[in-house]
Amino acid sequence: MFVIYHNPKCSTSRKVLDQIREAGHAPVVIDYLKDGWTRGELWGLFAAAGVTPAQALRVKNTPAEELGLIGADDEATIAAMVAHPVLVERPIVAAPKGVRLCRPVERLQELL
């Protein structure tokens, strides 16, 4: 089963979702901006994807800089991501072959 943590306003996220469907999968789509994150969920996804909170921090078009998150420690970054879901880079895809932050889109190929 594929799960995509999706932002429908993001063109990269839409492309990844389309490619998953074109490959014949019916993914579970989680609109994380609406549903939010838990601390444990983020830690689990980041660990499985092999990324740090800093690597998964979205800076572009977010309040990351004004919140002082550039260079912040992992706990502060995770806490801010829980409070402001937009701070998580997208899309994140969980699949039988693993979890990846699929930016760029080509990272999805590792999961198909």
N, C-alpha and C positions, 0 to 999 in steps of 0.2 A: 504494500500500500504506500502511496505517495501522499505526503502532507506538505503543503506550501503555506508558509507564513507570508501573506500577500498584502500588498498595498495596491488597490485597483487604480490609483492615480499615477503609479510609477510605470513608465514604458518598459523598463527592464523586467519588472515583476510580471507585467502582462505578457511579454515575450516568453518568459520562462514557463508561465502557466500554459500558454498556447502550445509550446513544444512538448510539454508533458502530455497534454491531451492528444497531440498529433502522433505521439509515440504509442498511443493506445491505452493510456492510463486514465483513470477517473479519480483525480486527487481530491483529498479533503482540503478545502480552501479555508484558511483561517485569516480573517481580516484583523490583524493584530492591532491596528489603530482603534478599532471598535472594541475588540475583546480584551486588549491589554496583555500584559505579561506578568508572570510571577518571578520572583527571584530564582527559585529552584528551576523553573522552566528555562530561563535564560542560561543559567550555569550549565544545565544539562545539554542544551543545544550547542552552546559554545564549546564545551568539552568534546562532544561528539564530532563537531565540525573541525576541531583543532585550531580554534581561533581564541584570542583573548578578548575581553570586553573592549579594550582599546581598538583592536582590529575590527570589531563589529560596530563601532561607534560611527554613526552617520553624522557628519559635520555640516555638509551642504544642506541649506534650507532647513536647519534645525537650530534650537537654542543652545547647542553644545558649547560654543565659545562663551556666550554670556553666562552660562552656568558654571564656567570654570572647569570644564571636563577635559580639555586638552592637557594631557599629562597627568590627569587625576589617577588615583589608585583604583584598583578593580572594584572594590566594594562601593566606592562613591559613584563610579560609572554605572554599575548594576542598579543601584538605588535610583539614580536619575533615569535610567531606562525604564524602570518599573513605573516611575511617576510620569514619564513623558515617552510613551511608546514609539514616537516618531524618531527617537534617537538611535534605534536599532537599524542598521543597514539591511537592505532587502534585495531580493527575497531569500529566505532560508528555506531549504527543501530537505525533508527527511524522507528517506526511501530505503528499500531493503538493502541497498549497497552502501548506505551511510547517510551522513548529514553534511550538507555543504551550504555555504553562503554563496549563492549563485550570481555573483557579480565579479567578473563579467559573465554574461549569459553562457559562454562556453563551458563554464564549470559544471553545468547541468549534465554534460555528456558523461562525466564520471559516474553519474547515478543511473543513467538509462541503460 
